[in-house]
Amino acid sequence: MQDITDAFEITRAQKRKPQVIVYNINKKIQAEELLEGLLQKNCFLHDANNVPLVKVEFPNQARNKESRHWVVTTGQSIFKDLWLKQGLYFNWIRVLFTEFIGIRQCRTCGAFGHTAKYCDDRDKPPICEN
C-alpha cells in the first residue's frame, strides 16, 4: 500500500508582509516621489540611518480620474504603528489608508496563487471568468 507522504510534498507557507493601500494620491506622483514624501512626513517609516522600512509596490486606478491609490508593503512593527497612530501624511495632508489583501488569480487557468504571466498553461486560451 502506497503511503500518502510519497504522493505529496508538505511545505510551510511563507508569511506575507502586511500591505496597506494609500488612497487618492495625485496621478502625476510616481512611486519614488511617493516614497520620498511619505518618509519626509512620517519619521517612523525609516530607521535611524534613513533606510526606508516600507516599499511602494504598485498603483491601482481610482474612480477619480485625477488620482490613484498606491499599495505599500510594510514590516509588522510599522503596520502596528500605522494603526496606533491612525495617520499617514504626504505633502502636508493626511492621507487615508487601509489594509490591502491582494488575491492572485490566473486569467488563463482560473487557479488562485499565480497570475497568467507565471501560468504553466500559457499556450491555452483564457477561460471564462464567469
C-alpha positions in Angstrom: 0.0 0.0 0.0 1.3 3.4 -1.0 1.9 6.0 1.7 0.2 9.4 1.3 3.5 11.2 2.0 5.0 9.7 -1.2 2.4 11.5 -3.3 2.6 14.9 -1.7 5.2 17.4 -0.5 4.4 19.2 2.7 5.7 22.8 3.0 5.0 25.6 5.3 3.6 28.7 3.7 5.7 31.9 3.9 4.2 34.7 5.9 3.4 37.6 3.8 4.4 41.1 4.7 1.5 43.4 5.6 0.4 45.8 2.9 -1.7 49.0 3.1 -3.4 50.8 0.3 -3.0 54.6 0.4 -5.9 56.4 -1.2 -6.2 59.3 -3.6 -2.7 60.3 -4.5 -2.3 62.7 -7.4 -1.9 60.8 -10.6 1.3 62.8 -11.5 3.1 61.4 -8.4 5.4 58.5 -9.2 6.5 55.7 -6.8 9.8 57.4 -6.0 8.1 60.7 -5.2 5.5 59.0 -3.0 8.1 57.1 -1.0 10.2 60.2 -0.5 7.2 62.3 0.6 6.0 59.6 3.0 9.5 59.3 4.5 9.8 63.1 5.0 6.5 63.4 6.9 6.4 60.1 8.8 9.6 59.5 10.8 8.6 56.0 11.9 8.7 54.8 8.3 12.6 54.8 8.2 15.3 53.6 10.6 18.0 55.7 12.3 20.2 55.5 9.2 17.3 56.8 7.0 16.8 53.4 5.4 13.1 53.0 4.3 11.1 50.4 6.2 8.4 50.5 3.6 8.3 49.7 -0.1 5.9 51.3 -2.6 4.6 48.4 -4.8 2.1 49.4 -7.5 -0.7 51.8 -8.2 -4.4 51.0 -8.6 -6.8 53.1 -10.6 -9.1 55.3 -8.5 -12.7 56.4 -9.5 -11.4 59.9 -9.7 -9.5 60.3 -13.0 -7.0 62.7 -11.4 -5.8 60.4 -8.6 -4.9 56.8 -7.9 -4.3 54.5 -5.0 -0.9 53.0 -4.1 -0.1 49.7 -2.4 2.7 49.9 0.1 4.4 47.0 1.8 5.4 47.4 5.4 7.0 45.4 8.2 4.9 44.0 11.0 6.0 46.7 13.6 5.4 49.5 11.1 1.9 48.1 10.3 1.1 48.2 14.1 2.4 51.7 14.4 0.2 52.8 11.5 -2.9 51.5 13.2 -1.9 53.0 16.5 -1.2 56.5 15.1 -4.1 56.2 12.7 -2.5 58.7 10.4 -0.2 58.9 7.4 1.0 62.2 6.0 2.0 63.1 2.5 2.6 66.6 1.1 1.1 68.5 4.1 -2.1 66.5 4.0 -3.3 63.4 5.9 -4.0 60.6 3.6 -6.4 57.7 4.1 -5.2 54.1 4.1 -6.5 50.7 4.9 -5.1 47.1 4.9 -4.7 45.7 1.5 -5.2 42.0 0.9 -4.4 41.0 -2.7 -5.6 37.7 -4.0 -3.9 36.5 -7.2 -6.0 34.6 -9.7 -4.8 33.4 -13.1 -6.8 34.7 -16.2 -5.6 31.6 -18.2 -6.5 28.7 -16.0 -8.6 30.3 -13.2 -6.4 29.0 -10.4 -5.5 31.1 -7.4 -2.0 31.8 -6.2 -0.4 32.9 -9.5 -1.0 35.2 -12.5 -1.2 34.5 -16.2 2.4 35.5 -16.5 3.6 32.6 -14.4 0.9 30.0 -15.6 2.1 26.6 -16.9 -0.9 26.6 -19.3 0.1 29.9 -21.1 -0.4 28.4 -24.5 -4.1 27.6 -23.8 -6.8 30.2 -24.5 -8.1 32.0 -21.4 -11.1 30.5 -19.6 -14.3 32.4 -18.9 -14.2 34.1 -15.5 -18.0 33.7 -15.1 
